[in-house]
């Protein structure tokens, strides 16, 4: 961000304008007065910095932004102590308390604006904008400055309006531009395209890739505790020869004002031969993952967790080690990338997670199939609703559920004997 600050002083009065250097767009204008003519130019500088601090608070200037601020006006002898904030103020001689105080204030206000703020002063007093400011100070009217900057917006249906707000001895300017629908659409599309391009570049950066890798690694350390939910006595899992698993993921913005997301996933595990439900669970990602925008990674993670769950049941002796496992997903990208990684192609997003999936399933009769999203497949719908309900979970954890969250229970499937028995046992235990 490159900003021009134009300021002039007349006796103990000052006027200033802040403009975007790249397109000369007016950002702010103000006139005011000082109690001391010796510091009136410092008062102008301080007023400009105060407004930039407000821009920082509003998020218009971020601490990490490169901000170049050029002050155009009569250069104060002590401006070097503003340009370079490392200079020792104790070396200033023959300066009164007011001057030292205002320089300290300017320095303090500069700090939060940007870590990379660069300040330059140019000694000038003959530019067109300075004449406008001088006139504004004289007449106590800065509306003319707005018309100077908005002269190209006086086309049909594009009306520039200026609102002048008086605050004490200062007059502040807000410029409002009413645009027609076509102009609004163009601006909106341009902003959208710019944000998309910026996001694409961010996603390509090594820093972002490292961040996503760390997020997924953290999520992979979670383990679900299902020891108290063993159903071996009620349903002979050792005789289950084929398992089919439906998985899905969901992602939702936490609010409209930022790019933070909640991520949830759902898993439905069935005996393929009898279509009896064996297990269902859902989970929510941790807070560290909130900046991740890739739904395919959430859905890949659901596949990974389902596979790990089955492997743990095999290791515990509850499922036969020769069991056939088929996972059904509605994400075709993950199916395609799974085939690529089996052929030693590691170029896709989430390659690390795919590698872990291969590792966990290497001794299984395992495959991934496709199911059409939002179709009439009841088990896919169940996994989808589990994933969406996981978004509302308070904690980052996995949670076993035996209850169907689809209202059409009879249409979906019966609650089986072993689940009913387990449910009654749990209720008696809880009192």
VMD Tcl script that draws the C-alpha trace (Angstrom):
set ca {
  {0.00 0.00 0.00}
  {1.43 3.35 -1.10}
  {-0.06 6.45 0.53}
  {0.51 10.14 -0.10}
  {-0.15 12.57 2.75}
  {-0.36 16.20 1.62}
  {-0.36 18.82 4.35}
  {0.00 22.59 4.62}
  {-0.02 25.01 7.53}
  {-1.29 28.59 7.76}
  {-0.38 30.31 11.02}
  {-1.69 27.88 13.65}
  {-4.05 26.05 11.27}
  {-3.36 22.92 9.26}
  {-5.00 20.94 6.50}
  {-4.23 17.44 5.23}
  {-5.30 14.95 2.59}
  {-4.52 11.22 2.50}
  {-4.65 9.67 -0.96}
  {-3.82 6.32 -2.47}
  {-0.63 7.02 -4.41}
  {-1.30 4.38 -7.08}
  {-4.72 5.64 -8.22}
  {-4.95 9.01 -6.46}
  {-8.16 7.94 -4.75}
  {-9.14 10.19 -1.86}
  {-9.11 8.37 1.48}
  {-9.35 11.12 4.06}
  {-9.25 14.91 4.45}
  {-9.17 17.12 7.51}
  {-8.55 20.67 8.68}
  {-7.77 21.69 12.24}
  {-5.80 24.06 14.39}
  {-2.98 23.95 16.90}
  {-2.38 25.78 20.14}
  {1.24 26.28 19.23}
  {2.46 27.45 15.81}
  {5.81 25.69 16.44}
  {4.17 22.29 16.35}
  {1.31 22.83 13.90}
  {2.99 20.70 11.20}
  {3.57 17.93 13.77}
  {-0.14 18.15 14.65}
  {-0.97 17.58 10.98}
  {1.32 14.54 10.86}
  {-0.16 13.22 14.11}
  {-3.72 13.58 12.72}
  {-2.77 11.59 9.62}
  {-1.17 8.81 11.70}
  {-4.25 8.71 13.95}
  {-6.47 8.03 10.93}
  {-4.12 5.31 9.65}
  {-4.37 3.71 13.09}
  {-8.16 3.63 12.64}
  {-7.65 1.95 9.24}
  {-5.53 -0.68 11.00}
  {-8.25 -1.30 13.61}
  {-10.84 -1.72 10.81}
  {-8.59 -4.26 9.07}
  {-7.92 -1.99 6.07}
  {-4.22 -2.01 6.96}
  {-2.76 -5.21 8.37}
  {0.32 -5.44 10.53}
  {2.08 -7.59 7.93}
  {1.34 -5.21 5.03}
  {4.06 -3.26 3.27}
  {2.97 0.34 3.83}
  {4.82 3.27 2.28}
  {3.73 6.67 3.61}
  {5.08 9.80 1.95}
  {4.44 13.13 3.71}
  {4.40 16.06 1.29}
  {4.73 19.46 2.98}
  {7.07 21.80 4.82}
  {9.46 19.36 6.43}
  {9.78 19.76 10.22}
  {13.42 19.88 11.47}
  {12.76 16.90 13.74}
  {10.96 14.74 11.14}
  {14.01 12.45 11.02}
  {12.96 11.15 14.45}
  {9.68 10.01 12.86}
  {11.29 8.56 9.71}
  {13.70 6.53 11.84}
  {12.10 5.36 15.07}
  {15.39 4.00 16.38}
  {16.95 7.45 16.87}
  {17.38 8.40 20.52}
  {14.98 11.21 21.49}
  {17.25 12.16 24.39}
  {19.70 13.63 21.87}
  {17.16 16.31 20.87}
  {18.25 19.65 22.26}
  {16.41 22.90 22.74}
  {13.00 21.33 22.23}
  {10.05 21.90 24.52}
  {7.94 19.23 26.15}
  {5.11 19.64 23.62}
  {7.40 18.79 20.69}
  {8.92 15.77 22.43}
  {5.48 14.63 23.58}
  {3.91 14.72 20.13}
  {6.88 12.92 18.52}
  {6.57 10.17 21.15}
  {2.82 9.95 20.44}
  {3.40 9.68 16.68}
  {5.96 6.91 17.25}
  {3.59 5.00 19.53}
  {0.73 5.25 17.01}
  {2.96 4.15 14.13}
  {3.90 0.88 15.81}
  {0.59 -1.03 15.41}
  {-0.08 0.22 11.84}
  {2.40 -2.09 10.21}
  {5.59 -3.93 11.02}
  {6.87 -2.87 7.61}
  {5.76 0.78 7.56}
  {8.19 3.07 5.76}
  {7.94 6.83 6.38}
  {9.42 9.50 4.06}
  {9.15 13.28 4.12}
  {9.33 15.41 0.97}
  {9.80 19.15 1.43}
  {7.32 20.67 -1.01}
  {4.67 23.38 -1.09}
  {3.83 24.02 -4.74}
  {1.57 21.19 -5.82}
  {-2.02 21.63 -6.95}
  {-3.39 19.73 -3.98}
  {-1.61 22.10 -1.57}
  {-3.39 25.06 -3.13}
  {-6.69 23.25 -2.63}
  {-5.83 22.58 1.01}
  {-4.80 26.21 1.54}
  {-8.16 27.34 0.15}
  {-9.98 24.79 2.33}
  {-8.24 26.15 5.45}
  {-9.08 29.72 4.49}
  {-12.77 29.04 3.80}
  {-13.22 26.25 6.40}
  {-14.63 24.13 3.56}
  {-12.98 21.00 2.11}
  {-15.76 19.92 -0.26}
  {-13.70 21.19 -3.19}
  {-11.04 18.56 -2.45}
  {-13.61 15.83 -2.95}
  {-14.66 17.21 -6.32}
  {-10.98 17.34 -7.33}
  {-10.56 13.63 -6.74}
  {-14.00 12.60 -7.98}
  {-13.99 14.57 -11.23}
  {-13.96 11.38 -13.31}
  {-17.07 10.01 -11.61}
  {-19.51 12.64 -12.83}
  {-20.87 10.42 -15.58}
  {-24.53 9.50 -15.97}
  {-25.90 7.64 -12.95}
  {-22.55 8.00 -11.15}
  {-23.09 10.77 -8.63}
  {-20.41 11.79 -6.14}
  {-21.77 12.89 -2.79}
  {-19.72 14.53 -0.05}
  {-20.64 14.39 3.60}
  {-18.92 16.92 5.86}
  {-18.80 16.13 9.54}
  {-17.74 18.79 12.04}
  {-15.95 17.51 15.11}
  {-14.87 20.31 17.40}
  {-12.43 22.52 15.57}
  {-11.92 19.96 12.82}
  {-13.90 19.22 9.73}
  {-13.72 15.66 8.40}
  {-14.72 14.48 4.96}
  {-16.48 11.32 3.85}
  {-17.00 10.83 0.13}
  {-19.82 8.56 -1.00}
  {-20.16 7.50 -4.62}
  {-23.48 6.20 -5.95}
  {-22.84 3.78 -8.79}
  {-25.21 2.26 -11.30}
  {-25.82 -1.52 -11.38}
  {-23.32 -2.16 -14.19}
  {-20.54 -0.36 -12.35}
  {-21.33 -2.19 -9.12}
  {-21.27 -5.53 -10.95}
  {-17.89 -4.74 -12.56}
  {-16.38 -3.68 -9.25}
  {-17.77 -6.74 -7.45}
  {-16.43 -9.09 -10.15}
  {-13.03 -7.38 -10.13}
  {-12.77 -7.73 -6.34}
  {-13.86 -11.38 -6.54}
  {-11.30 -12.15 -9.26}
  {-8.55 -10.42 -7.30}
  {-9.35 -12.36 -4.12}
  {-9.46 -15.63 -6.08}
  {-6.07 -14.92 -7.64}
  {-4.59 -14.02 -4.26}
  {-6.00 -17.20 -2.71}
  {-4.59 -19.30 -5.55}
  {-1.12 -17.86 -4.94}
  {-1.42 -18.47 -1.19}
  {-2.40 -22.10 -1.75}
  {0.66 -22.61 -3.94}
  {3.03 -21.28 -1.31}
  {5.28 -23.67 0.65}
  {4.10 -22.05 3.88}
  {0.45 -22.94 3.17}
  {1.33 -26.51 2.16}
  {3.34 -26.93 5.37}
  {0.42 -25.53 7.38}
  {-2.07 -27.98 5.82}
  {0.35 -30.87 6.38}
  {0.65 -29.94 10.06}
  {-3.14 -29.67 10.36}
  {-3.73 -33.13 8.93}
  {-0.88 -34.63 10.95}
  {-2.46 -33.25 14.11}
  {-5.86 -34.67 13.17}
  {-4.35 -38.10 12.51}
  {-3.16 -38.39 16.11}
  {-6.75 -38.67 17.39}
  {-7.99 -42.12 18.35}
  {-11.55 -43.07 19.04}
  {-12.25 -45.05 22.20}
  {-14.84 -47.71 21.46}
  {-13.86 -50.40 23.95}
  {-17.05 -49.92 25.98}
  {-19.10 -50.23 22.82}
  {-18.03 -53.70 21.79}
  {-20.96 -55.57 20.24}
  {-19.28 -58.95 19.81}
  {-21.70 -60.74 22.11}
  {-24.79 -59.37 20.40}
  {-23.61 -59.60 16.81}
  {-21.05 -62.12 15.64}
  {-18.59 -59.80 13.93}
  {-16.16 -62.64 13.22}
  {-18.61 -64.04 10.67}
  {-18.89 -60.75 8.80}
  {-17.17 -61.36 5.47}
  {-17.86 -58.09 3.66}
  {-18.07 -54.57 4.97}
  {-19.32 -51.51 3.09}
  {-18.64 -48.06 4.51}
  {-20.21 -44.74 3.51}
  {-18.20 -41.61 4.31}
  {-18.75 -37.90 3.81}
  {-17.32 -34.54 4.84}
  {-18.75 -31.10 5.45}
  {-17.35 -27.59 5.77}
  {-19.02 -24.38 6.96}
  {-17.89 -20.80 7.55}
  {-17.86 -19.84 11.23}
  {-19.25 -16.42 10.31}
  {-19.65 -14.13 7.28}
  {-16.76 -11.81 8.16}
  {-13.78 -14.13 7.96}
  {-12.35 -17.17 6.24}
  {-12.44 -19.48 9.27}
  {-14.25 -22.80 8.84}
  {-15.59 -25.69 10.88}
  {-14.97 -29.16 9.40}
  {-16.95 -32.30 10.12}
  {-17.10 -35.87 8.82}
  {-19.46 -38.83 9.12}
  {-19.01 -42.60 8.75}
  {-21.61 -45.39 8.42}
  {-20.29 -49.00 8.59}
  {-22.54 -51.88 7.44}
  {-22.44 -55.64 7.01}
  {-22.62 -55.63 3.22}
  {-24.38 -59.02 2.98}
  {-27.19 -58.25 5.43}
  {-27.17 -54.39 5.31}
  {-27.13 -54.40 9.10}
  {-25.50 -51.28 10.58}
  {-22.46 -52.12 12.69}
  {-21.05 -48.72 13.64}
  {-21.67 -45.07 12.94}
  {-19.52 -42.20 14.08}
  {-18.86 -38.55 13.42}
  {-16.03 -36.17 14.18}
  {-14.99 -32.53 14.06}
  {-11.62 -31.09 13.16}
  {-9.58 -29.12 15.70}
  {-9.37 -25.30 15.78}
  {-5.91 -25.41 14.16}
  {-7.56 -26.47 10.89}
  {-10.02 -23.55 10.65}
  {-8.20 -21.85 7.73}
  {-8.31 -24.96 5.52}
  {-10.65 -24.54 2.53}
  {-10.33 -27.95 0.88}
  {-13.47 -30.09 1.22}
  {-11.75 -32.94 -0.64}
  {-9.21 -33.19 2.22}
  {-12.01 -33.35 4.79}
  {-13.66 -36.17 2.84}
  {-10.31 -37.93 2.39}
  {-9.82 -37.71 6.14}
  {-13.22 -39.39 6.67}
  {-12.03 -42.27 4.45}
  {-8.80 -42.49 6.43}
  {-10.60 -42.55 9.81}
  {-13.06 -45.19 8.63}
  {-10.17 -47.38 7.40}
  {-8.25 -46.94 10.63}
  {-11.35 -47.79 12.65}
  {-11.77 -51.10 10.78}
  {-8.05 -51.89 11.11}
  {-8.25 -51.36 14.88}
  {-11.23 -53.74 15.05}
  {-9.23 -56.32 13.08}
  {-6.22 -55.86 15.40}
  {-8.55 -56.29 18.41}
  {-9.79 -59.59 16.95}
  {-13.37 -58.36 16.54}
  {-13.28 -58.52 12.73}
  {-11.80 -61.18 10.50}
  {-8.40 -60.19 9.05}
  {-9.50 -61.49 5.61}
  {-12.59 -59.28 5.53}
  {-13.38 -57.38 2.33}
  {-13.71 -53.61 2.89}
  {-15.31 -51.23 0.40}
  {-15.57 -47.51 1.10}
  {-18.14 -45.48 -0.83}
  {-17.52 -41.76 -1.31}
  {-19.15 -39.10 -3.47}
  {-15.80 -37.35 -4.09}
  {-14.44 -38.49 -7.46}
  {-11.18 -36.52 -7.02}
  {-10.22 -38.67 -4.04}
  {-10.96 -41.87 -5.98}
  {-8.82 -40.65 -8.89}
  {-5.96 -39.57 -6.59}
  {-6.10 -42.89 -4.71}
  {-5.35 -44.70 -7.97}
  {-2.56 -42.23 -8.75}
  {-0.87 -42.72 -5.39}
  {-1.03 -46.51 -5.74}
  {1.07 -45.94 -8.86}
  {3.61 -43.89 -6.84}
  {2.35 -40.51 -8.07}
  {2.51 -38.15 -5.05}
  {1.66 -34.89 -6.82}
  {-1.82 -34.37 -5.33}
  {-2.99 -32.35 -2.30}
  {-3.05 -34.48 0.84}
  {-0.38 -36.88 -0.48}
  {0.78 -37.50 3.07}
  {-2.73 -38.58 4.11}
  {-3.03 -40.87 1.07}
  {0.28 -42.50 2.06}
  {-1.08 -43.16 5.55}
  {-4.25 -44.61 4.04}
  {-2.17 -47.05 1.95}
  {-0.15 -47.98 5.03}
  {-3.22 -48.71 7.16}
  {-4.92 -50.79 4.46}
  {-1.94 -52.63 2.93}
  {-2.96 -55.95 4.55}
  {-6.67 -55.52 3.78}
  {-8.81 -56.54 0.83}
  {-9.61 -52.86 0.31}
  {-11.10 -50.64 -2.40}
  {-12.82 -47.28 -2.82}
  {-16.00 -46.86 -4.86}
  {-18.19 -43.94 -5.93}
  {-21.73 -43.08 -4.89}
  {-23.64 -40.14 -6.33}
  {-23.97 -37.27 -3.86}
  {-27.42 -36.21 -2.64}
  {-28.99 -39.19 -4.38}
  {-31.55 -41.62 -3.02}
  {-28.84 -43.72 -1.39}
  {-29.94 -43.69 2.24}
  {-26.55 -44.56 3.69}
  {-24.83 -41.75 1.80}
  {-27.49 -39.41 3.14}
  {-26.84 -40.72 6.65}
  {-23.09 -40.07 6.34}
  {-23.82 -36.58 4.96}
  {-26.11 -35.70 7.87}
  {-23.62 -37.07 10.38}
  {-20.92 -34.85 8.84}
  {-23.16 -31.77 8.99}
  {-24.15 -32.47 12.61}
  {-20.46 -32.83 13.48}
  {-19.97 -29.15 12.55}
  {-21.98 -28.21 15.65}
  {-19.97 -30.37 18.05}
  {-18.42 -28.31 20.86}
  {-15.17 -30.25 20.99}
  {-12.73 -31.61 18.45}
  {-13.36 -35.33 18.88}
  {-14.97 -38.41 17.43}
  {-18.25 -39.67 18.74}
  {-19.95 -43.04 18.27}
  {-23.68 -42.90 17.69}
  {-26.22 -45.70 17.33}
  {-29.15 -43.47 16.56}
  {-30.15 -42.57 13.04}
  {-30.35 -38.83 12.54}
  {-32.42 -39.24 9.40}
  {-36.08 -38.73 10.17}
  {-37.27 -41.46 7.80}
  {-36.04 -44.23 10.15}
  {-38.26 -46.93 8.72}
  {-37.25 -45.99 5.23}
  {-33.56 -46.05 6.11}
  {-33.09 -49.23 8.15}
  {-34.25 -50.93 11.34}
  {-32.46 -50.39 14.61}
  {-30.95 -53.81 15.02}
  {-31.12 -56.08 18.07}
  {-27.50 -55.58 19.11}
  {-27.83 -51.79 18.97}
  {-31.04 -51.82 21.00}
  {-29.45 -54.07 23.58}
  {-26.37 -51.89 23.76}
  {-28.53 -48.81 24.17}
  {-30.53 -50.33 27.07}
  {-27.35 -51.48 28.77}
  {-25.85 -48.00 28.52}
  {-29.01 -46.35 29.93}
  {-29.10 -48.76 32.92}
  {-25.42 -48.08 33.57}
  {-25.99 -44.32 33.54}
  {-28.80 -44.70 36.01}
}
mol new
graphics top color blue
foreach p $ca { graphics top sphere $p radius 0.5 }
foreach p [lrange $ca 0 end-1] q [lrange $ca 1 end] { graphics top cylinder $p $q radius 0.2 }
display resetview
